[in-house]
Amino acid sequence: MATPTTSPGCGPGRRIGLREKNKIRTRKAIRDAAMKLFAEYGYTHTTVEQIAREAEVSHTTFFRYFASKEQVVISDDLEEARHDAIAAIPPGLGHFDLLRRLIGQMFRIGTADEWVSNSARMRLIQSEPTLRTAYQIESDRAISEATDFFADYLGVQSDDLRLRVFIAAAGGVMFHFAQSRDDPTDDDLLATLLNAVDLLEQGLPL
């Protein structure tokens, strides 16, 4: 029987069943176990087998939830929440206002999620070359998806040079400031990101 509750990436009051709640608990147990072991033995020297044993799950179960040790850290459970937030954006916004809306929504979703807002997670990503590379790949994928979304919303071609330059500039600025902070929930970070958008819109005045 479904009960009213919340889960990572879900809005308040969404009803989820016992199976989904068990999946959420298992993913959290694996992540908690991994972070504990990373702190004790280091990321490089911690194995998938150790994580599975610490989380009290089988090796097979680990790989049902995460494709690799890297993905334990890099992945999150917010795809549905992000999709819903994007779907709720009203039509007719200009490209800078659309960017501001996306930044605000994604920041709100991220700060409300225990895993994404975990500062130890971000410090680990910043300190481990393998994780930094994996995170960059995910960032590149996010930029590609943002390009497609902006193109569709604004009614332009996704390979339009003006759009690509806009996304590259905005994405570079956003990721630069976001990765420079240990605390991804810092309200000053959101203010900095929105101020950066203002400067981009003003033509980068000095």
Secondary structure, DSSP 4 states (H G I P E B T S, - for coil): --EE---TT--TT-EE-HHHHHHHHHHHHHHHHHHHHHHHH-TTT--HHHHHHHHT--HHHHHHH-SSHHHHHH--S-HHHHHHHHHTSPTT--HHHHHHHHHHHHHHHHHTSTTTT-HHHHHHHHH-HHHHHHHHHHHHHHHHHHHHHHHHHHT--TT-HHHHHHHHHHHHHHHHHHHT-S-TT-HHHHHHHHHHHHHHHTT---
